[in-house]
Amino acid sequence: MTKFERAVKEAQKLSPDEQEQLGEDILHYVDKLLALRHEIAIGVEQLDRGETVPGDVVFAKMRARYGG
């Protein structure tokens, strides 16, 4: 059993309201993770094309968008 499967099994022991909140939190986390991966892929493509942006600008935008 994977850790994810274990987590789902344990989450099923929670009340319906707690399950709903947990589901919302997980979806929010996954959405942020996928968006970050997409942004990184775009950045790598730009680097491959020789397009560069100062690192401090890139990291400031990422912190503003994703927290940190």
C-alpha positions in Angstrom: 0.0 0.0 0.0 1.4 3.4 -1.0 1.6 6.3 1.4 -1.2 8.0 -0.6 -3.4 5.0 -0.3 -2.7 4.9 3.5 -3.6 8.5 3.8 -6.9 8.1 2.0 -7.7 5.1 4.2 -7.1 7.1 7.3 -8.9 10.2 5.9 -12.0 8.0 5.6 -12.2 7.9 9.4 -12.7 11.6 9.5 -16.1 13.3 9.6 -17.6 14.3 6.2 -16.9 18.0 6.9 -13.3 17.2 7.8 -13.0 15.0 4.7 -14.3 17.9 2.5 -11.8 20.4 4.0 -9.0 17.9 3.6 -10.0 17.3 0.0 -10.1 21.1 -0.7 -6.6 21.5 0.9 -5.2 18.7 -1.1 -6.6 20.0 -4.4 -5.2 23.4 -3.6 -1.8 21.9 -3.0 -1.8 19.8 -6.1 -3.0 22.8 -8.2 -0.1 24.9 -6.9 2.4 22.0 -7.5 1.3 21.5 -11.1 1.4 25.3 -11.8 4.9 25.5 -10.4 6.0 22.6 -12.5 4.5 24.3 -15.6 6.3 27.5 -14.8 9.6 25.7 -14.3 9.2 23.9 -17.7 8.6 27.3 -19.3 11.7 28.7 -17.7 13.8 25.7 -18.8 12.6 26.2 -22.4 13.5 29.9 -22.2 17.0 29.0 -21.0 17.4 26.5 -23.8 16.5 29.2 -26.3 19.1 31.5 -24.7 16.5 33.9 -23.2 17.5 34.9 -19.7 16.0 37.0 -16.9 17.9 38.0 -13.8 17.5 35.4 -11.1 16.3 37.9 -8.4 13.4 38.8 -10.7 12.4 35.2 -11.3 12.5 34.3 -7.7 10.6 37.4 -6.6 7.8 36.5 -9.0 7.8 32.9 -7.8 7.6 33.9 -4.1 4.8 36.4 -4.9 2.8 33.7 -6.8 3.5 30.6 -4.7 4.6 32.0 -1.3 7.7 31.3 0.4 
